[in-house]
Each structure stands twice: as structure tokens, then as C-alpha cells.
């Protein structure tokens, strides 16, 4: 039996002109359905490997409830944000390291350094703009930090506009996950009409003519807050303008206005029924700077988190490696052979700042000895000013035995995503 193979040849230059035009029209129609990030070089790929992009920002928030006597509560955050490429995942998504070197908070006509200063997290996204998750974000949220209220800023870093011709408009839906953990967090589902407003030269920001887009539509955040796992369902509107650099489509300027309304459950959980938020964002790309040695991109498995904060595994490993350090405090039988539970506090540089006993009967002399032996012991650097954890020292067979548990103290986050006009939301007991 003979088999005849048919070879496929490259089309010749004499391809029928009509067929060519039809093919190009079909291709153009398909491209209109692809997000803007698919054109040219995605912004993350265009970033120099040793560069950190710096943005300046200002976020304003006004909160009102249906209690007229409470009035309105206003808060304003301003500062700088640093964005750098941390890693590329196997599915083609990338991890951005987002760092807040300096944030000021203004409320009640007074300004102070925000607890968000120095915090960092990883924003994982596809090059076209779709955000998959925010890792380490739980360190930015809750009472006294309020990072969840800066949602327009995090969303504004990676918007998802459609591809548009000048003067054209199109609808697009998207979801932005602002999750604290597996059980709590909120997803912002938006449906926006985008309009290509043309190109505009902004000399203070970029030498090139920037793509200017406008949008407006609805947003529906849903989820659960972290402290009491109460269901959250808000509704509202969003509008804004976005300036992008051609080809790389990097965000150069973004202005956003959100208005959200939350209706309390009918079971009387809160002393108020309606909670309104008016949020505004203004952000601009400021400049680029070189990375420091600690910011150099490293190879990290997809299943691992960036080492931005202390984790029990790394702390436990270092304590086990240095277990002999504590032995002088137990040798000679001067101390009780019973396990000693202690609380250790660590600063952002990894230095142990204090050690205290969790049992009132623990010898003060033993605690003082442990503090002395801790001198020079360094844990990993991290983005919390102070971190506390509990550990147990077990003296057996003339040596300190490895203890399997490092327990970090749980931070009281309060009621997430909701801020009453005065003070925090008040649960009715």
C-alpha cells in the first residue's frame, strides 16, 4: 500500500487581495476582544530587571451612617508606593512586590504616620491586567491599619480595560479579589463602560503622548469580614480616568471615584442600618530607581509565598539551630526541668527585643538569662515593626529539645471593610 503525503506550502505573495482583506477584518474583530495589555510589550516585561517603579498617591474617604447625630467621618492617606517585578509563575502570571515606604494619615484635622508605612504584599496578575490574588495583604487590613479602605489604590494599579479605537466605547466586567484569608475577604465585581478619549501629552509625567481612557459603571463588593465572619454585600458606582503609556500600557496616572452603600442585616447586629462610603484616588507615576540588594528578584517556587513577613516555619528552624544558646540558663539544675513558655518580640530587622515568661511562676532570673543569651540572635527581616510569638523551651537529657510549635499572636482586626462615622461599627450584644 502506498501513502501519498500532501505538503502545505507557505502562501505566495499573489494571495487574492479580497481574501486578504476579509482575513484582516476578522483578525481585527478578534483583537478588539483582547485586553489592551495584549498589544505591544506587557508592562511587566518592559520593566528593567533592576528597576523599581515609584508612584505617588492620595486616597480620600468619607463615611456616613443613617444616624444623623454621628455626622461624617473623613480620612485621607497620602504617600508613595513602590512596584517591582518579584517573579514569573509557570502559568505566565507575574508577581509584583508592592511596598509602601511612607504613608501619612490625616483625620480630625491632624496628620500622623500611618501604620501602613513599611508594609508590603505581593500582587499576582496576568500581563493583560487580570488580578489573581494579593498575598500578605492580611498585614495591611483591620483596625488601625485600614488597608482594605484603600481598595481603589490596589485596583488602580492593574485595571482591566478592553482594546478600543479612538472615540469608541465598550463594556467590560471584571473581578478584583481583596481577600484576607480563605474564609474572609471581599471580591469587587464591576461592570464598566470604557471610552477611548484619544491621546494626550502630559509633559510633567511622560515625554510621549499618553493613551487616555474614561470609564463609569457599577461595582458590587461581596464577601465576609474577618472578625465575626459577617456577610458583606455592598453596591455602588465607580467612575474614573486612566492614562497609559503606549506600547507598554503602563499606568502613568489614574483618578478614581467610588461610592458604596452597605445595608446592615435585619437582625439588628448593628446600631445603624445604612453605611455609605465615598472613596477617591489620585495616583501618578513618579520615577524609577535601582533595586537594592535585598530587592533583587529570586527564584521562588509557585507554591511558596514571598518572604515579606515572619512565618512559623522559618522562625522554628532558626530557634532549633540555635537551641544550644539557651542551655547555660538550665545547666547546673538551678532551674526547674519543667517546660518554660515564653513570649518573644522581634523588630523588623529580625532582632529579638524582649523575652517574657507566660507563667507567673517563671523565675525572673531565668528570664533575664534568656534575654542575655538572645543577644546576637537574628531572625529573618520582615515588614512588621514588631512581631510577637510564643515558644516553649524544653530542657531534657542535658540539652534544649526542639519544640514543634511557634505560635504567632493573633492581631485583633476589628470589623473589616466597615467604618462608622465616629469610632468603629458597634455590634449590639
C-alpha positions in Angstrom: 0.0 0.0 0.0 1.4 3.4 -0.9 0.8 6.5 1.1 0.8 9.9 -0.6 1.7 12.8 1.7 0.5 16.3 0.9 2.8 19.1 1.8 1.5 22.5 3.0 3.3 25.4 1.4 3.6 29.0 2.5 1.1 31.2 0.7 2.7 33.1 -2.1 2.7 36.8 -2.5 -0.1 36.5 -5.1 -2.7 35.8 -2.4 -6.0 37.0 -3.5 -6.4 40.6 -2.3 -10.1 40.2 -1.4 -9.4 37.2 0.7 -6.6 39.0 2.4 -8.8 42.0 3.3 -11.5 39.7 4.7 -9.0 37.8 6.8 -7.6 41.1 8.2 -11.1 42.3 9.1 -11.7 39.1 11.0 -8.4 39.4 12.8 -9.2 43.0 13.8 -12.5 42.0 15.2 -10.9 39.3 17.3 -8.3 41.7 18.6 -11.0 44.1 19.8 -12.0 41.4 22.3 -8.5 41.1 23.7 -7.5 43.3 26.7 -5.2 46.2 26.0 -2.3 44.5 27.7 -2.1 42.0 24.8 -0.8 44.7 22.4 2.8 45.6 22.3 5.0 44.5 25.2 3.2 43.9 28.5 4.3 46.4 31.1 5.9 43.8 33.4 8.1 42.5 30.7 9.2 46.0 29.7 10.4 46.8 33.3 14.2 46.7 33.7 15.1 43.8 35.9 16.9 46.1 38.4 14.2 48.8 38.4 11.6 49.8 41.0 8.7 52.0 39.8 7.6 54.6 42.2 4.1 56.1 42.4 2.7 59.0 44.5 -0.9 58.6 45.6 -3.7 60.2 47.6 -6.8 58.4 48.8 -9.7 60.2 50.4 -12.6 58.5 52.3 -15.8 59.9 53.8 -18.0 57.6 55.9 -21.6 58.4 56.9 -24.4 56.3 58.5 -28.1 56.8 58.9 -27.6 58.2 62.4 -27.7 62.0 61.9 -26.1 62.6 65.2 -22.8 61.0 64.1 -22.2 63.2 61.2 -19.4 62.2 58.7 -16.0 60.8 59.3 -13.2 61.8 56.9 -9.9 60.1 56.4 -7.1 60.8 53.9 -4.0 58.8 53.1 -1.1 60.1 51.0 2.4 58.8 50.3 4.5 56.7 47.9 4.1 53.2 46.6 6.9 51.1 45.0 6.2 48.4 42.5 8.8 45.9 41.3 8.8 42.5 39.5 9.3 39.8 42.1 8.8 36.6 40.0 7.1 35.0 37.0 4.8 32.0 37.5 4.7 28.9 35.3 1.2 29.9 34.0 2.6 33.2 32.7 1.2 35.3 35.5 3.7 37.6 37.4 4.1 38.6 41.0 4.5 42.3 41.7 6.1 43.3 45.1 4.1 46.3 46.3 5.8 48.3 49.1 4.7 51.4 50.9 7.8 53.2 52.2 5.9 56.2 53.6 2.2 56.8 54.2 0.6 59.7 56.1 -2.9 59.6 57.5 -4.9 62.7 58.1 -8.1 62.7 60.2 -9.8 65.0 62.6 -7.6 67.8 61.1 -4.5 66.1 62.4 -1.8 64.3 60.4 0.3 61.3 61.6 2.4 58.5 60.3 0.1 55.7 59.1 0.6 52.1 60.3 0.7 51.2 56.6 4.2 52.7 56.4 6.7 50.0 55.6 4.1 47.3 54.8 4.4 45.2 51.6 2.4 42.4 49.8 2.6 40.5 46.5 0.0 41.3 43.8 -0.2 38.4 41.3 -1.7 39.2 37.9 -1.7 38.2 34.3 0.2 40.6 31.9 -3.2 41.7 30.4 -4.3 43.1 33.8 -6.4 40.4 35.5 -5.5 40.2 39.2 -5.5 36.7 40.7 -4.6 37.3 44.4 -2.9 39.6 46.9 -0.6 37.6 49.2 0.4 39.0 52.6 -2.4 41.5 52.4 -3.8 40.5 55.8 -0.9 42.5 57.3 -2.4 45.8 55.9 -6.0 45.5 56.9 -8.1 46.0 60.1 -8.4 48.4 62.9 -5.6 50.9 63.0 -4.2 50.0 59.5 -7.3 50.3 57.3 -5.6 48.9 54.2 -8.9 47.5 52.9 -10.2 51.0 52.6 -7.5 51.8 50.1 -9.2 49.4 47.6 -9.2 51.9 44.8 -5.4 52.2 45.0 -4.8 48.4 44.7 -7.4 48.1 42.0 -5.9 51.2 40.2 -2.5 49.5 39.8 -3.8 46.9 37.5 -7.1 47.9 35.7 -8.5 45.7 33.0 -9.7 47.9 30.1 -10.8 46.5 26.7 -9.0 47.2 23.5 -10.6 50.3 21.9 -10.1 52.6 18.9 -10.1 56.3 19.5 -13.6 57.6 20.2 -15.1 54.1 20.7 -16.7 52.6 23.8 -17.2 49.1 25.1 -18.4 47.3 28.2 -16.3 45.0 30.3 -16.8 43.1 33.5 -14.1 42.2 35.9 -13.5 40.8 39.4 -10.9 42.1 41.9 -10.1 39.8 44.9 -9.4 41.6 48.1 -9.1 38.5 50.3 -7.7 38.4 53.9 -7.7 34.6 54.1 -9.7 31.6 52.8 -12.7 32.5 55.0 -12.8 36.2 54.9 -12.4 39.0 52.3 -14.3 40.7 49.6 -14.5 40.5 45.8 -15.2 43.6 43.8 -17.3 42.7 40.8 -17.6 45.6 38.4 -19.3 46.3 35.1 -17.8 49.3 33.4 -18.3 51.2 30.1 -14.8 52.2 28.8 -14.3 55.0 26.3 -11.1 55.8 24.4 -10.7 59.6 24.8 -7.7 60.0 22.5 -4.1 60.7 23.1 -2.8 63.4 25.3 0.6 64.9 26.1 1.3 65.4 29.8 4.8 67.0 29.9 5.2 66.6 33.7 4.7 62.8 33.5 5.9 61.5 30.2 7.5 62.7 27.0 5.2 60.6 24.9 1.6 61.2 24.1 -0.4 59.1 26.6 -3.5 57.0 25.9 -6.4 58.5 27.8 -9.4 56.3 28.8 -12.5 57.2 30.7 -14.9 54.7 32.4 -18.0 54.6 34.5 -20.3 51.8 35.8 -21.3 49.8 38.8 -19.4 47.9 41.4 -20.8 45.2 43.7 -18.4 44.1 46.5 -19.4 40.8 48.3 -17.8 38.6 50.9 -17.3 38.2 54.6 -15.4 40.4 57.1 -12.7 38.7 59.2 -13.6 39.3 62.8 -17.1 37.9 63.0 -17.4 36.5 59.5 -20.5 38.6 58.9 -21.6 38.6 55.3 -20.8 41.8 53.4 -22.7 42.9 50.3 -22.3 46.5 49.1 -23.5 48.2 45.9 -22.3 51.4 44.3 -20.9 53.3 41.3 -17.4 53.9 40.0 -16.0 56.4 37.5 -12.5 57.5 36.6 -9.9 58.3 34.0 -6.8 56.4 33.2 -3.6 57.5 31.3 -1.5 54.7 29.8 1.9 54.7 28.2 1.7 53.5 24.5 3.1 50.0 23.7 3.9 49.0 27.3 0.4 50.2 28.5 1.9 51.1 31.9 -0.3 53.0 34.2 1.0 56.6 34.4 -1.9 58.4 36.0 -5.2 57.1 37.5 -8.1 59.0 39.0 -11.0 57.1 40.6 -14.2 57.9 42.4 -16.2 55.1 44.2 -19.5 55.4 46.1 -20.5 52.4 48.1 -23.6 51.6 50.3 -23.8 48.9 52.9 -27.1 47.8 54.4 -26.8 46.1 57.8 -28.5 42.7 58.3 -32.1 43.0 59.5 -31.3 41.0 62.7 -30.1 44.2 64.4 -26.4 43.3 64.6 -25.5 47.0 64.2 -26.9 50.1 65.8 -27.2 51.6 62.3 -28.8 50.3 59.2 -27.1 52.1 56.3 -23.4 52.8 55.9 -22.1 54.9 53.0 -18.5 55.2 51.7 -17.2 57.8 49.3 -13.7 56.9 48.2 -11.4 58.8 45.8 -8.0 58.0 44.3 -5.4 60.1 42.6 -2.1 58.4 41.7 0.8 59.3 39.3 3.9 57.5 38.2 6.8 59.5 39.8 10.1 57.9 38.8 12.2 54.7 38.7 15.0 53.8 40.9 17.5 50.9 41.1 16.8 48.0 43.3 18.7 47.4 46.5 20.4 44.1 47.1 17.5 42.9 49.3 15.1 43.6 46.5 16.8 41.5 43.8 14.4 39.1 42.1 15.0 35.5 43.2 13.7 32.1 42.1 10.7 31.1 44.3 8.5 28.0 43.8 5.0 28.9 42.8 3.6 27.3 45.9 5.7 29.5 48.2 4.9 32.9 49.5 7.4 35.8 49.2 9.4 36.2 52.4 7.8 39.5 53.3 6.7 38.6 56.9 7.8 36.1 59.5 6.3 32.6 59.2 6.3 29.9 61.9 8.5 27.5 59.8 11.4 29.9 59.3 11.3 31.0 63.0 11.2 27.5 64.2 14.1 26.4 62.1 16.4 29.2 63.4 15.4 28.6 67.0 16.1 24.9 66.6 19.5 25.6 65.0 20.4 27.8 68.0 18.9 25.7 70.7 22.3 25.3 72.5 22.3 29.1 73.0 19.7 28.7 75.8 21.5 25.8 77.6 23.5 27.9 80.1 20.2 29.1 81.6 19.3 25.5 82.5 22.6 23.8 83.3 23.5 23.0 86.8 20.0 22.2 87.9 19.3 25.8 89.1 16.2 26.0 87.0 13.1 23.8 87.0 13.1 21.0 84.5 9.5 21.8 83.5 8.9 23.4 80.1 9.2 27.1 80.1 6.7 29.0 77.9 7.9 32.4 76.7 6.8 35.3 74.6 9.3 36.9 72.2 9.0 40.1 70.3 11.0 40.8 67.2 11.6 44.1 65.3 11.6 44.4 61.5 15.4 43.8 61.4 14.9 40.4 63.0 16.4 41.3 66.4 14.7 39.8 69.5 13.7 42.9 71.5 12.2 41.2 74.6 11.5 37.9 76.2 8.9 37.4 78.9 7.5 34.4 80.8 3.9 33.3 80.2 3.7 31.6 83.6 3.7 33.9 86.6 5.8 31.3 88.4 8.7 31.5 85.9 11.9 32.6 87.6 12.8 36.3 86.8 16.5 35.1 86.9 15.8 32.6 84.2 14.1 35.2 82.0 17.0 37.6 82.5 19.4 34.8 81.4 17.4 34.1 78.3 17.4 37.7 77.4 21.2 37.8 77.7 21.6 34.6 75.6 19.3 36.1 72.9 21.8 38.9 72.1 23.1 38.5 68.6 20.4 36.0 67.5 18.8 37.3 64.3 15.5 36.1 62.8 14.5 36.9 59.2 13.9 40.6 58.4 10.2 41.4 57.7 7.7 44.3 57.1 6.1 44.4 60.6 7.6 47.0 63.0 7.1 44.5 65.9 6.0 40.9 65.7 5.3 38.6 68.7 5.2 34.9 69.1 5.0 32.2 71.8 7.6 29.4 72.1 8.3 26.7 74.7 11.8 25.8 75.9 12.1 22.1 77.0 15.2 21.1 78.9 15.7 17.3 78.8 18.7 15.0 78.7 21.0 17.9 79.4 20.0 19.8 76.3 17.2 22.0 74.9 14.8 19.9 72.9 13.3 21.1 69.6 9.8 22.3 70.2 7.4 21.8 67.2 5.2 24.9 67.6 5.8 28.6 67.1 2.5 30.4 67.7 2.2 34.0 66.5 -0.1 36.3 68.4 -3.3 36.9 66.6 -4.0 40.6 65.9 -7.5 41.9 66.5 -8.6 43.3 63.2 -11.9 44.7 64.3 -14.8 44.8 61.8 -13.2 44.9 58.4 -14.4 47.0 55.4 -16.8 49.0 57.5 -16.1 52.2 59.3 -18.8 54.1 61.3 -19.0 57.8 61.2 -17.5 58.0 64.7 -15.4 55.1 66.0 -15.9 51.6 64.7 -19.1 49.7 63.9 -20.9 49.0 67.1 -22.3 45.4 67.4 -25.4 45.1 69.5 -24.9 42.3 72.1 
